[in-house]
Amino acid sequence: MQITVTKNPNPGTMPPVDKLGFGAHFTDHMFVMDWQIDKGWYDARIVPFGPISLSPASNVFHYASEIFEGLKAYRTEDGTVQLFRPWDNIRRLNQSAERMGMPLVDEAFLLEAIKKLVALDQHWVPSAPGTSLYIRPNMFGTDPKLGVHGLHEAKLIVILSPVGSYYAEGMNPVKIMLETEDVRAVRGGTGFTKCGGNYAASLRAGNRAAEMGYSQVLWLDGVERKYIEEVGAMNVMFKIAGKVVTPALTGSILPGITRRSCIELMQSWGMPVEERLLSIDELLGAIENGTLEEAWGTGTAAVISPIGLLNYKGSEYVVNGGEIGPMAQKLYDELTGIQWGRNADPFGWTCKLPKE
Ligand SMILES: Cc1ncc(COP(=O)(O)O)c(C=O)c1O
């Protein structure tokens, strides 16, 4: 399939770096393609970024057929733009699509489309330390017909947003609230997918935690409410008695690409990593007997987010004296070094775009 390009006749300008924030500004172009059940994907195009028109009956508005991805392009010191493990995001998009009964994409084709779009708008990739271009593919059902039924029509769009440094004021340990009332996902559900519904259902708990001064929610499993799962938009890792423990991918947790990268890095450093069930009782026990050394979240936005304090049922538990631990710092330095091209990339995780 060919990708047609319609250039934006009114290109925008990049806001000052201290005004970028996250997800509020968009580049000049977007990638769009459509799908129909009897036609497959068609009309792949790069067009000016702007509003789209949809029937109010569209499936996505009523039955939430929607999935998305989040990855970044980074500008290296020599001006090259590179992506980080984009093929893993595209594979995960297909895993989400499969679970949601949505159409699969040709992974090589979508990677080429993303590269072409980012290459066209590459002057929008900021160069200040810690800044990047966030890439947001999403797919949604567009059947203009009410009634719960399999999809006949869908649309896939990729938009690009220059984003500021997550740690503009330096890396700071966060306060996390363990959620004991709402659940995010159950095995057999959609927890392992990046579907909008997972996030919609998590907002209430997130709001409650924010009102109490906590930055994110830590979810427990939806059945026994006993096992640690993941944070709102991050996977989670704990260093307990010299080993790193992270919840196993049991089907209700998003298989994070930063999580996988951290595991591969730590294994290459000889650090034991256990992917297994971790109960809240085991975690509180480790805090009480002093064997919990560090805790941190992993995700594309923050890369590594050290956890300085956990609240469980009203009691606060300080982790590592509320300080950034050495393993969190080492992972952050190494991963960001690879992403921004300061460090060698022995795993072949980066994908350079041709220079403008
Ligand atoms: C629920 C959830 N878990 C984990 C992650 C981390 O995934 P990744 O490292 O691929 O960004 C994210 C962010 O994308 C998320 O939304």
The ligand as a MOL file (V3000), in Angstrom:
LIG
                    3D

  0  0  0     0  0            999 V3000
M  V30 BEGIN CTAB
M  V30 COUNTS 16 16 0 0 0
M  V30 BEGIN ATOM
M  V30 1 C -1.0750 0.8140 32.5470 0
M  V30 2 C 0.3180 0.9600 32.1020 0
M  V30 3 N 1.2480 0.1110 32.5780 0
M  V30 4 C 2.5450 0.1810 32.1900 0
M  V30 5 C 2.9800 1.1570 31.2910 0
M  V30 6 C 4.4040 1.1800 30.8600 0
M  V30 7 O 4.5310 0.6770 29.5570 0
M  V30 8 P 5.7160 1.1490 28.6100 0
M  V30 9 O 6.9840 0.8740 29.3490 0
M  V30 10 O 5.5880 0.3120 27.3830 0
M  V30 11 O 5.5210 2.6000 28.3630 0
M  V30 12 C 2.0520 2.0710 30.7830 0
M  V30 13 C 2.4730 3.1260 29.8510 0
M  V30 14 O 2.4410 3.0000 28.6960 0
M  V30 15 C 0.6890 1.9690 31.1830 0
M  V30 16 O -0.2270 2.8120 30.6870 0
M  V30 END ATOM
M  V30 BEGIN BOND
M  V30 1 1 1 2
M  V30 2 1 2 3
M  V30 3 2 2 15
M  V30 4 2 3 4
M  V30 5 1 4 5
M  V30 6 1 5 6
M  V30 7 2 5 12
M  V30 8 1 6 7
M  V30 9 1 7 8
M  V30 10 2 8 9
M  V30 11 1 8 10
M  V30 12 1 8 11
M  V30 13 1 12 13
M  V30 14 1 12 15
M  V30 15 2 13 14
M  V30 16 1 15 16
M  V30 END BOND
M  V30 END CTAB
M  END
